């Protein structure tokens, strides 16, 4: 997607040339969402439940978007939200659960194992989260999207211009060589970490790029993974193993940039041997069954999540270190919060793109996201070294997580999405399932 950064502007009257552009197709909606990934489609489906007219705009077709190779750790809260959207029955048969989380600090003997009973025996929960490949989630959201007459999509399309007026925003799109004009009360940027809509709005960010990159790939062990998720903290960075369907595992191996590049350059035999040193032999032999992918990691928080007629969601608003698997869940919570704020405003007859409405969303999500971003940053820095006082602090923390039940419960509630303000749709889904 490309946007003319000099073209994003504010006006108080419609340009007289607009009606004269006979080759343009003007499409009106209440909310235009730029980005057709998990966050954008989740928001669209949530808004569709309120009867709002929503349009998604993406540079890829829906099929191309669904074919991405991402793998996500999905929290219990995100699962409840998907249930509230009516898509969970389509998603759950195609993803895996994990019933235990095992944390370790290098090769030290001390381990922390979280189990469902640590959340509270009265909750009746027999798992701690889910591991989902991208395709099952997107296909379920696409199916739900297609069920709603008020939801429409333009894809593939390139955004060429964004202008906002007192009473609306206007997107100029290029679709198959033609110009299309989309007007909406509100434009939502769900277009990823390098969001050009965010840049066009002049919204600055706080954050930094880490000294690390992640190498990710899938393996097929000869023994079952037992639905256990592992986070192995190493000096170079965390080594995460997530259980997938079909007794496969997804691995996220964090290393300093140069070491990650060197690992990517290894032949298959050497790569397998190096990986096995970190993976361990508890699952037997390992076959690598997917290409390796490399991506750098960063922490980023936008100074503002909203401007008049514009809201940021997901990676367009913030990014965090993948340790703890919080990234996509923050985006899903953004979508849930924004949908609730906009739906309430719609029922009250308010202007969806007004700064007064949008600030409610920013106040809800910005501080909560700061807490998670700070947590992942501290966790990575705390474990990615061998400074003796920090090693002692880590071991004391492991002891506290093992021996003190309230600390265990608090940590687990944090990881599974149980802390912070809960979206109404998630609470309703949880009561219904109970």
Rosetta blueprint (number, residue, H / E / L):
1 X L
2 X L
3 X L
4 X L
5 X L
6 X L
7 X L
8 X L
9 X E
10 X E
11 X E
12 X L
13 X L
14 X L
15 X L
16 X L
17 X L
18 X L
19 X L
20 X L
21 X L
22 X L
23 X L
24 X L
25 X E
26 X E
27 X E
28 X E
29 X E
30 X E
31 X E
32 X E
33 X E
34 X E
35 X L
36 X L
37 X L
38 X H
39 X H
40 X H
41 X H
42 X H
43 X H
44 X H
45 X H
46 X H
47 X H
48 X H
49 X L
50 X L
51 X L
52 X L
53 X L
54 X E
55 X E
56 X E
57 X E
58 X E
59 X L
60 X L
61 X L
62 X H
63 X H
64 X H
65 X H
66 X H
67 X L
68 X L
69 X L
70 X L
71 X E
72 X E
73 X E
74 X E
75 X L
76 X H
77 X H
78 X H
79 X H
80 X H
81 X H
82 X H
83 X H
84 X H
85 X H
86 X L
87 X L
88 X H
89 X H
90 X H
91 X H
92 X H
93 X H
94 X H
95 X L
96 X E
97 X E
98 X E
99 X L
100 X E
101 X E
102 X E
103 X E
104 X E
105 X E
106 X L
107 X L
108 X L
109 X L
110 X L
111 X E
112 X E
113 X E
114 X E
115 X E
116 X H
117 X H
118 X H
119 X H
120 X L
121 X H
122 X H
123 X H
124 X L
125 X L
126 X L
127 X L
128 X L
129 X E
130 X E
131 X E
132 X E
133 X E
134 X H
135 X H
136 X H
137 X H
138 X H
139 X H
140 X H
141 X H
142 X H
143 X H
144 X H
145 X H
146 X H
147 X H
148 X L
149 X L
150 X L
151 X E
152 X E
153 X E
154 X E
155 X E
156 X L
157 X L
158 X E
159 X E
160 X E
161 X E
162 X E
163 X E
164 X E
165 X E
166 X L
167 X L
168 X L
169 X E
170 X E
171 X E
172 X E
173 X E
174 X E
175 X E
176 X L
177 X L
178 X E
179 X E
180 X E
181 X E
182 X E
183 X E
184 X E
185 X E
186 X E
187 X E
188 X E
189 X E
190 X L
191 X L
192 X L
193 X L
194 X L
195 X L
196 X H
197 X H
198 X H
199 X H
200 X H
201 X L
202 X L
203 X L
204 X L
205 X E
206 X E
207 X E
208 X E
209 X E
210 X E
211 X E
212 X E
213 X E
214 X E
215 X E
216 X E
217 X E
218 X E
219 X E
220 X E
221 X E
222 X L
223 X L
224 X L
225 X L
226 X L
227 X L
228 X E
229 X E
230 X E
231 X E
232 X E
233 X E
234 X L
235 X L
236 X L
237 X L
238 X E
239 X E
240 X E
241 X E
242 X E
243 X E
244 X E
245 X H
246 X H
247 X H
248 X E
249 X E
250 X E
251 X E
252 X E
253 X E
254 X E
255 X E
256 X E
257 X H
258 X H
259 X H
260 X H
261 X H
262 X H
263 X H
264 X H
265 X H
266 X L
267 X L
268 X H
269 X H
270 X H
271 X H
272 X H
273 X H
274 X H
275 X H
276 X H
277 X H
278 X H
279 X H
280 X L
281 X L
282 X L
283 X L
284 X L
285 X L
286 X E
287 X E
288 X E
289 X L
290 X L
291 X L
292 X L
293 X E
294 X E
295 X E
296 X E
297 X E
298 X E
299 X E
300 X E
301 X E
302 X E
303 X L
304 X L
305 X L
306 X E
307 X E
308 X L
309 X L
310 X E
311 X E
312 X E
313 X L
314 X H
315 X H
316 X H
317 X L
318 X E
319 X E
320 X L
321 X L
322 X L
323 X L
324 X L
325 X L
326 X L
327 X H
328 X H
329 X H
330 X H
331 X H
332 X H
333 X H
334 X H
335 X H
336 X H
337 X H
338 X H
339 X H
340 X H
341 X H
342 X H
343 X H
344 X H
345 X H
346 X H
347 X H
348 X L
349 X L
350 X L
351 X L
352 X L
353 X L
354 X L
355 X H
356 X H
357 X H
358 X H
359 X H
360 X H
361 X H
362 X H
363 X H
364 X H
365 X H
366 X H
367 X H
368 X H
369 X H
370 X H
371 X H
372 X H
373 X H
374 X H
375 X H
376 X H
377 X H
378 X H
379 X H
380 X H
381 X H
382 X H
383 X H
384 X L
385 X L
386 X L
387 X L
388 X H
389 X H
390 X H
391 X H
392 X H
393 X H
394 X H
395 X H
396 X H
397 X H
398 X H
399 X H
400 X H
401 X H
402 X H
403 X H
404 X L
405 X H
406 X H
407 X H
408 X H
409 X H
410 X H
411 X H
412 X H
413 X H
414 X H
415 X H
416 X H
417 X L
418 X L
419 X L
420 X L
421 X L
422 X L
423 X L
424 X H
425 X H
426 X H
427 X H
428 X H
429 X H
430 X H
431 X H
432 X H
433 X H
434 X L
